[in-house]
């Protein structure tokens, strides 16, 4: 199941247009890392991540909880989900700092 964590990481930190064979794959959240912190940006990040997970991995995972925070140039995504096939609940934290 570690492979699933890697797939989620790729999905979260890939910008649409970055993958040649799947140009619409990705979440695009890295584009918002430098946006000023505000409730609107936080809501946009949350919505973007939720939509990407549902679109690309909705048949594999069910999202229980999702929190997206952006502090300075670091993006943190805390995700709690259930693996549909096994019913196993997992919690992961994904972080990325902008260069």
C-alpha positions as a printed Julia matrix, in Angstrom:
99×3 Matrix{Float64}:
   0.0    0.0     0.0
   3.04   2.29    0.1
   2.61   2.54   -3.66
  -0.76   4.22   -3.14
   0.91   6.9    -1.02
   3.36   7.56   -3.87
   0.51   7.81   -6.39
  -1.3   10.31   -4.15
   1.91  12.36   -3.82
   2.33  12.42   -7.62
  -1.28  13.48   -8.07
  -1.05  16.26   -5.51
   2.24  17.76   -6.69
   1.84  17.44  -10.45
   0.55  20.43  -12.37
  -1.94  19.81  -15.17
  -0.07  19.82  -18.47
   3.08  18.38  -16.89
   2.4   14.76  -17.97
   2.66  14.19  -21.72
   0.27  11.23  -21.97
  -2.19  12.6   -19.39
  -2.19  16.39  -19.78
  -5.13  16.85  -17.39
  -3.57  14.71  -14.61
  -2.63  16.58  -11.44
  -4.08  18.95   -8.93
  -2.38  22.27   -9.66
  -2.0   23.16   -5.98
   1.64  24.14   -6.4
   0.47  27.13   -8.44
  -1.17  28.52   -5.29
   1.8   28.14   -2.92
   2.83  31.77   -3.34
  -0.7   33.17   -3.2
  -1.29  35.29   -0.11
  -2.8   33.33    2.76
  -6.5   33.99    3.03
  -9.7   32.06    3.66
 -10.39  32.2    -0.08
  -7.03  30.65   -1.01
  -7.41  28.0     1.68
 -10.86  27.12    0.33
  -9.52  26.99   -3.23
  -6.69  24.67   -2.19
  -9.08  22.43   -0.29
 -11.49  22.25   -3.23
  -8.7   21.62   -5.76
  -7.22  18.74   -3.77
 -10.62  17.18   -3.04
 -11.61  17.37   -6.72
  -8.33  15.85   -7.94
  -8.54  12.98   -5.45
 -12.14  12.28   -6.42
 -11.47  12.43  -10.14
  -8.31  10.36  -10.3
  -8.51   8.08   -7.24
 -12.18   8.07   -6.27
 -12.54   4.4    -7.15
  -9.55   3.52   -4.94
  -9.91   5.77   -1.88
 -12.64   7.56    0.03
 -11.52  10.8     1.66
 -12.52  11.08    5.33
 -10.72  14.3     6.23
  -8.61  16.79    4.34
  -6.76  19.85    5.58
  -4.64  22.0     3.31
  -2.42  24.72    4.78
   0.02  27.07    3.15
   2.58  28.76    5.38
   5.09  31.02    3.68
   6.24  28.89    0.73
   5.4   25.49    2.24
   2.27  23.61    1.32
   1.04  20.96    3.78
  -1.75  18.51    3.02
  -3.08  16.3     5.81
  -5.23  13.52    4.43
  -7.22  10.78    6.13
  -8.74   8.24    3.77
 -10.11   4.72    3.52
  -8.83   2.24    0.97
 -12.03   1.02   -0.64
 -10.76  -2.48   -1.45
  -9.68  -3.33    2.11
 -11.51  -0.83    4.31
  -8.16   0.16    5.84
  -8.01   3.72    7.16
  -4.79   5.65    6.6
  -3.49   9.08    7.5
  -0.78  10.78    5.46
   0.93  14.16    5.48
   2.31  15.56    2.26
   4.54  18.63    2.23
   6.2   20.57   -0.5
   8.26  23.73   -0.29
   8.51  25.97   -3.31
  12.03  26.53   -4.65
